[in-house]
Amino acid sequence: MEDIAYLAAAYAAMIGLIGWFTWQLMDRLKDVRSRIEAVESTLSNPKDSDE
C-alpha cells in the first residue's frame, strides 16, 4: 500500500509540474504575441516611425 501512495504522490507532483510549465509557456507566448503585434503595427505605419 505504501508503494501506491508513493506513486500517487509522484503522479500528483508530475501533473502539478506540467500544469506550472504550461502556465508559464502560455504567459510567455502572450508576451511574444504582444511584441509581434507591436512590431507589425510599427511596420504597417511607417509614417509613425519617422519621428
C-alpha atoms as one frame of an Amber mdcrd trajectory, in Angstrom:
protein
   0.000   0.000   0.000   2.930   2.305   0.656   4.050   1.952  -2.959   0.677
   3.103  -4.247   0.785   6.209  -2.057   4.287   6.993  -3.306   3.141   6.506
  -6.900   0.082   8.703  -6.356   2.249  11.467  -4.877   4.661  11.214  -7.787
   1.826  11.454 -10.309   0.307  14.435  -8.481   3.673  16.205  -8.456   4.192
  15.448 -12.127   0.753  16.781 -13.056   1.418  19.899 -10.982   4.755  20.487
 -12.714   3.217  20.011 -16.138   0.469  22.480 -15.221   3.004  25.028 -13.969
   5.124  24.621 -17.106   2.068  25.068 -19.333   1.024  28.183 -17.412   4.499
  29.702 -17.828   4.587  28.802 -21.519   1.210  30.417 -22.188   2.304  33.550
 -20.306   5.458  33.814 -22.406   3.545  33.215 -25.624   1.172  36.032 -24.681
   4.169  38.340 -24.217   5.672  37.288 -27.558   2.329  37.816 -29.280   2.050
  41.360 -27.929   5.604  42.129 -29.085   4.875  40.776 -32.566   1.704  42.874
 -32.767   3.690  45.966 -31.758   6.263  45.302 -34.481   3.545  44.678 -37.065
   1.748  47.890 -36.173   5.023  49.805 -36.438   5.815  48.279 -39.819   2.325
  48.886 -41.179   2.526  52.605 -40.205   5.966  53.739 -41.415   4.989  57.409
 -41.109   4.620  56.994 -37.349   8.197  55.756 -37.002   9.823  58.667 -38.893
   9.803  60.886 -35.828
